[in-house]
Amino acid sequence: MNPLDGLTIVSLEQAVAAPFATRQLADLGARVIKIERPGVGDFARGYDETVNGLASHFVWLNRSKESVALDLKTDAGRDAVQALVAQADVFVQNLAPGAAERLGLGAEQLREHNPRLIHVSISGYGTGGPYSSKKAYDLLVQCEAGLVSITGTEDEPSKVGISIADIASGMYAYSGVLTAVIRRERTGEGATIEVSMLEALSEWMGFPLNYAMYGGTAPGRTGARHAAIAPYGPFTCGDGNEVFLGIQNEREWAIFCDRILGSPELASDPRFVRNSLRVEHNAELRAEIERVFQPWAAEKVAALLEEAGIANALLRSMDGLAAHPQLEARNRWRSYQSPVGELRALIPPVTMSNSAAVMGPIPEVGQHTEAVLAEFGIAPEVAAGV
C-alpha cells in the first residue's frame, strides 16, 4: 500500500509549479486527474522535443497522472470539472489570478458543495496587493525576490539555472496538501490553501535577507563561492580543473592547515584566525590554497580532502549526474512508460519502508477522458469533439 492510496486529486495545472506538486503526490499513490486543453494540452508539452520527441519539462513533471481533456470555454466543460471536484479530495490550480473564480472553480464556490475539499491555488504574487495580477514567470519572480541580485559574479548577476521559484511554490503546495490531509483526518474539515511564488522563494531567501537587514549590506555576488564563509567554493588545481571545498568551523580549519596545506601556523595567522577575517582576506587565502594545490590534479586534491575529513566535491556535468556512482550504488533509477516508450528517471528523494514510488506512465493529451467521465457519472457528450 502506498501512503496516499485512495486520495483523489483534480488538477487544473500547467507549466511547472502545480504539476511539480501533484507529481510528488501521484508518486506517493494519490490519483491525479490532470485537466488539459483539448488538442494541445498543457503548454509545457510544447517547450521542446528533446526526450525522444517529448518535452523535458513535461516528462519531468507529469508521470503517474491521468489526462482528461475538457474545453473550459463551454458550460459542459466547466460543469464536468465541477462534477469531478465534487467527488475529489483535493483540487489544485495555477491559473491566472481570478481565472478559477470566473470559471466557477474558486475555493468558496467548490467547497460549498464539498466541505471536505482541500482547495489549493498557486499564483505568482498572491491575492490582493499591487502585484496580484502581474504576470509571474520564474525568472521574474527570482528578480522580485532578490535572488538574482545575489547570484552570479561581481561583474554580472545571474538567474538560478533551474525554475527555483516554481519548485519552491510547488514544494509548499505539496507539503500544504499533506498538512491539510492530516488536519482533515482529525477534524473532518477541508482547507483553502494559497501559495505564491514570491512568498515561497522569499522564505528561501532567509539568510541573505537577515544578513542585509541587520548587517547593513547584502551579501556580495561571489559566483560559486560563499559571501560569508571562507574557504568555501572552487579552487584551481594543477591540471586546470577545480575542486570545491567547504570549511564550516575552526576545528576543520586547523585540520585543513595542518594536513592539506602543510602549514599549521596558518590556523593562527591574524588574517585567518576566524571565519570573518578569512572572508575579509579571502583573496590572500585563496592564493595560498591554490599555491599548495598547484602540483596536484583536482581528483588528487579531492582524495586528500576526503582522507582529512574536509567536505569536498568535483564539478559534474549533466552526463556526470546521470552516471553518478552514488545514485547507481543506491539503486535510485527506475524505468517507466511514456507515449514514446520506456524512459528512465530517479525515484523521489523521500523513500519509505513498505512502499514504492508509483512511477506510472506519462499520459497523452486526453488519454483518459472518456473512462474518467464515465466513472464519475458525467455524460460522455462532454468529451465530444476533443
C-alpha positions in Angstrom: 0.0 0.0 0.0 1.2 3.5 -0.9 0.9 6.3 1.6 -1.7 8.3 -0.4 -3.7 5.4 -1.9 -7.4 6.4 -2.1 -6.7 10.2 -2.3 -8.1 11.7 -5.5 -6.7 15.0 -6.8 -8.1 17.0 -9.7 -5.6 19.5 -11.0 -6.2 22.3 -13.5 -2.5 22.8 -14.0 0.2 24.0 -16.4 3.9 24.6 -16.7 5.9 23.8 -13.5 4.6 24.8 -10.1 1.4 22.9 -9.8 2.5 19.9 -11.9 5.6 19.6 -9.6 3.4 19.5 -6.5 0.9 17.0 -8.0 3.6 14.7 -9.4 5.0 14.3 -5.9 1.5 13.3 -4.6 1.0 11.0 -7.6 4.2 9.1 -6.9 3.0 8.6 -3.3 -0.1 6.8 -4.6 -2.6 9.7 -5.0 -4.8 9.5 -8.1 -4.1 12.7 -10.0 -6.6 13.7 -12.7 -5.0 16.4 -14.9 -7.3 18.7 -16.8 -5.9 19.8 -20.1 -6.9 21.8 -23.1 -8.3 19.6 -25.9 -5.6 19.0 -28.6 -2.6 20.9 -27.3 -2.9 20.2 -23.6 -0.6 21.7 -21.0 1.6 24.2 -22.9 4.7 22.7 -21.3 4.2 19.8 -23.7 5.5 22.1 -26.4 8.6 23.5 -24.7 11.0 21.2 -26.6 11.2 17.7 -28.1 14.4 16.5 -26.5 13.1 13.4 -24.8 12.5 11.2 -27.8 10.1 13.8 -29.1 8.6 14.8 -25.7 9.3 18.0 -23.8 11.9 17.6 -21.0 9.8 19.7 -18.5 6.6 17.7 -19.2 8.4 14.4 -18.8 9.8 15.5 -15.5 6.5 16.7 -14.1 3.7 14.5 -15.3 4.2 10.8 -14.9 1.7 8.8 -12.8 -1.2 11.1 -13.9 -4.4 10.6 -15.9 -5.2 13.2 -18.6 -8.7 14.5 -19.1 -9.2 17.0 -22.0 -12.1 19.4 -21.4 -12.9 22.7 -23.0 -13.5 25.2 -20.2 -14.9 27.7 -22.5 -18.0 25.7 -22.7 -20.6 25.2 -20.0 -20.3 21.4 -20.4 -16.6 21.5 -19.8 -16.9 23.7 -16.7 -19.7 21.5 -15.4 -17.6 18.4 -15.9 -14.7 19.8 -13.9 -17.1 20.8 -11.1 -18.6 17.3 -11.1 -15.1 15.8 -10.8 -14.1 18.1 -8.0 -17.3 17.4 -6.1 -16.1 13.8 -5.7 -12.4 14.6 -5.1 -10.3 15.2 -2.0 -8.0 17.9 -3.4 -8.3 20.5 -6.2 -5.1 22.2 -7.4 -5.0 25.1 -9.8 -2.4 27.6 -11.0 -4.4 29.6 -13.5 -4.0 33.4 -13.8 -5.3 35.3 -10.8 -9.1 35.4 -10.7 -9.5 32.9 -13.6 -10.6 30.0 -11.3 -13.3 32.1 -9.8 -14.6 33.2 -13.2 -14.8 29.6 -14.2 -16.8 28.7 -11.0 -13.8 26.9 -9.6 -12.9 29.2 -6.7 -12.4 27.9 -3.2 -15.7 29.2 -1.8 -17.6 28.0 -4.8 -16.3 24.5 -4.8 -16.2 24.0 -1.0 -19.8 25.0 -0.7 -20.7 21.6 -2.4 -17.7 19.7 -1.0 -16.8 21.0 2.5 -14.0 18.4 2.9 -12.3 19.6 -0.2 -8.7 20.8 0.1 -8.5 23.7 -2.4 -5.0 24.8 -3.5 -4.2 27.9 -5.5 -0.7 28.7 -6.7 0.0 32.1 -8.1 2.9 34.5 -8.7 2.2 37.1 -6.1 -0.9 36.1 -4.1 -4.4 37.6 -3.9 -4.5 41.3 -3.2 -1.8 43.9 -3.3 -0.5 45.8 -6.3 1.2 42.8 -7.8 -1.8 40.5 -7.7 -2.5 40.5 -11.4 1.2 40.8 -12.5 2.5 38.1 -14.8 4.9 35.9 -13.0 7.4 33.8 -14.8 10.2 32.1 -12.8 13.0 34.5 -13.8 10.8 37.5 -13.0 10.0 36.2 -9.5 13.7 35.4 -9.0 14.3 39.1 -9.7 11.5 40.3 -7.4 12.6 38.1 -4.6 16.2 39.5 -4.8 17.7 36.1 -5.7 19.2 37.4 -9.0 20.8 40.3 -7.1 23.0 37.9 -5.0 23.6 35.3 -7.7 26.3 35.4 -10.3 29.7 37.1 -10.3 30.8 40.5 -9.1 30.5 41.8 -12.6 27.2 40.3 -13.6 24.1 39.0 -11.8 22.6 35.7 -12.9 19.4 33.7 -12.5 19.5 30.2 -11.0 19.7 27.6 -13.7 16.5 25.8 -12.7 12.9 27.0 -12.1 13.5 27.5 -8.5 10.6 29.9 -7.8 8.2 27.3 -9.4 9.8 24.5 -7.5 9.7 26.3 -4.2 6.0 27.1 -4.5 5.3 23.6 -5.7 7.0 22.1 -2.7 5.0 24.3 -0.3 1.8 23.3 -2.2 2.8 19.7 -1.8 3.5 19.9 1.9 0.5 22.1 2.4 -1.8 19.3 0.9 -0.2 16.7 3.2 -0.7 19.0 6.2 -4.3 19.6 5.3 -5.0 15.9 4.8 -3.6 15.2 8.3 -5.8 18.0 9.8 -8.9 16.7 7.9 -8.4 13.3 9.4 -8.5 14.9 12.9 -11.3 17.4 12.3 -13.2 16.4 9.2 -12.6 19.9 7.8 -11.3 20.7 4.3 -8.9 23.6 3.7 -8.3 26.6 1.4 -4.6 26.9 0.7 -2.9 29.7 -1.2 0.8 29.6 -2.2 2.6 32.4 -4.0 5.8 32.0 -5.9 7.2 35.3 -4.4 6.4 34.3 -0.8 7.7 30.8 -1.3 11.0 32.0 -2.7 11.3 34.8 -0.2 11.2 32.2 2.6 14.2 30.6 1.0 16.0 34.0 1.0 16.2 34.0 4.8 20.0 34.1 5.1 20.7 37.0 2.7 17.6 38.8 3.9 18.7 38.7 7.5 22.3 39.4 6.5 21.2 42.6 4.7 18.5 43.8 7.2 20.8 43.5 10.2 24.2 43.8 8.7 23.6 46.9 6.6 24.7 45.4 3.2 23.6 42.5 1.2 25.9 39.5 0.6 28.0 40.1 -2.5 27.8 38.1 -5.6 30.6 35.6 -5.4 29.9 33.1 -8.1 30.3 29.6 -6.7 32.0 31.0 -3.6 30.3 32.0 -0.3 29.7 35.5 0.7 30.0 34.7 4.5 32.2 31.6 4.8 35.9 31.0 3.8 37.5 29.0 2.5 34.4 27.8 0.5 33.8 27.1 -3.1 36.1 26.3 -6.1 39.9 26.3 -6.1 42.0 25.7 -9.2 44.4 22.8 -9.2 47.5 21.9 -11.2 45.6 20.3 -14.1 43.4 23.4 -14.6 40.3 21.8 -13.1 38.6 22.9 -9.9 37.9 21.2 -6.7 35.2 22.6 -4.4 35.6 22.5 -0.7 33.9 24.0 2.4 35.3 24.7 5.9 32.5 25.0 8.5 34.3 25.6 11.8 37.7 26.3 13.4 38.4 22.7 14.1 38.2 21.9 10.4 40.2 25.0 9.6 43.1 23.8 11.8 43.0 20.3 10.2 43.0 21.8 6.8 46.0 24.0 7.5 47.9 21.1 9.0 47.1 18.1 6.8 46.3 19.7 3.5 48.3 23.0 3.4 51.2 21.6 5.4 51.3 24.9 7.4 49.6 24.5 10.8 50.7 28.0 11.7 48.2 29.5 9.2 45.4 28.5 11.6 46.6 31.2 14.0 47.6 33.7 11.3 46.0 37.1 12.3 44.4 37.3 8.8 42.8 33.9 9.0 42.3 33.2 12.7 38.5 33.2 12.5 35.9 32.9 9.7 35.0 36.6 9.4 38.7 37.5 9.0 39.2 34.8 6.4 36.2 36.3 4.4 37.8 39.7 4.7 41.2 38.4 3.4 39.7 35.9 1.0 41.9 36.8 -1.9 45.1 36.2 0.0 43.6 33.0 1.4 42.7 31.7 -2.0 46.2 32.4 -3.4 47.8 30.5 -0.5 45.5 27.5 -1.1 45.9 27.4 -4.8 49.7 27.6 -4.5 49.6 24.4 -2.4 47.2 22.8 -4.9 49.3 23.6 -7.9 51.3 20.3 -8.1 48.2 18.1 -7.9 45.3 17.3 -10.2 41.8 18.0 -8.9 41.0 14.4 -8.3 44.1 14.0 -6.2 43.2 17.1 -4.1 39.6 15.7 -3.6 41.1 12.4 -2.4 43.4 14.2 0.1 40.5 16.3 1.3 38.3 13.2 1.8 41.1 11.5 3.8 41.3 14.6 6.0 37.6 14.7 6.6 37.1 18.0 4.7 33.9 18.4 2.7 34.7 18.5 -1.0 33.2 17.9 -4.5 34.2 17.7 -8.1 32.2 19.7 -10.6 29.9 17.3 -12.5 28.1 17.9 -15.8 24.6 16.6 -16.5 26.3 13.5 -18.0 28.2 13.2 -14.8 25.0 13.4 -12.7 23.3 10.8 -15.0 26.2 8.4 -14.3 26.7 9.4 -10.6 28.2 6.4 -8.7 26.3 7.2 -5.6 22.9 7.2 -7.3 23.9 3.9 -9.1 25.1 2.3 -5.9 21.8 3.2 -4.1 19.7 1.9 -6.9 17.9 5.2 -7.4 17.0 4.8 -11.1 13.7 3.3 -12.4 12.2 2.7 -15.8 8.7 3.9 -16.6 6.4 4.2 -19.6 5.6 7.1 -21.9 3.9 7.7 -25.3 7.4 7.3 -26.8 8.4 4.2 -25.0 10.4 3.4 -21.9 12.2 6.2 -20.1 14.4 6.3 -17.0 14.1 8.6 -14.0 15.3 9.0 -10.5 12.8 7.8 -7.8 11.6 10.5 -5.5 14.1 11.5 -2.8 11.9 10.5 0.2 11.8 6.8 0.5 9.5 5.0 2.9 9.6 1.4 4.2 7.0 -0.9 2.8 6.2 1.5 0.0 7.5 2.1 -3.5 7.1 5.2 -5.7 4.3 4.7 -8.3 6.4 5.9 -11.3 3.4 5.5 -13.6 3.2 6.4 -17.3 3.1 9.9 -18.8 -0.3 10.4 -20.4 -1.1 11.6 -23.8 -3.5 14.6 -24.0 -7.0 13.4 -23.2 -6.0 9.8 -22.9 -8.3 9.1 -20.0 -11.2 11.5 -20.8 -13.9 9.0 -21.7 -13.0 6.5 -19.0 -12.8 9.1 -16.2 -16.0 10.8 -17.2 -17.9 7.5 -17.3 -16.5 6.5 -13.9 -17.6 9.8 -12.4 -21.1 9.6 -14.0 -20.5 12.5 -16.3 -22.3 12.4 -19.6 -20.0 11.3 -22.4 -21.2 14.1 -24.7 -18.9 16.4 -22.8 -16.0 14.7 -24.4 -17.4 15.1 -27.9 -15.1 16.9 -30.3 -12.0 16.7 -28.0 
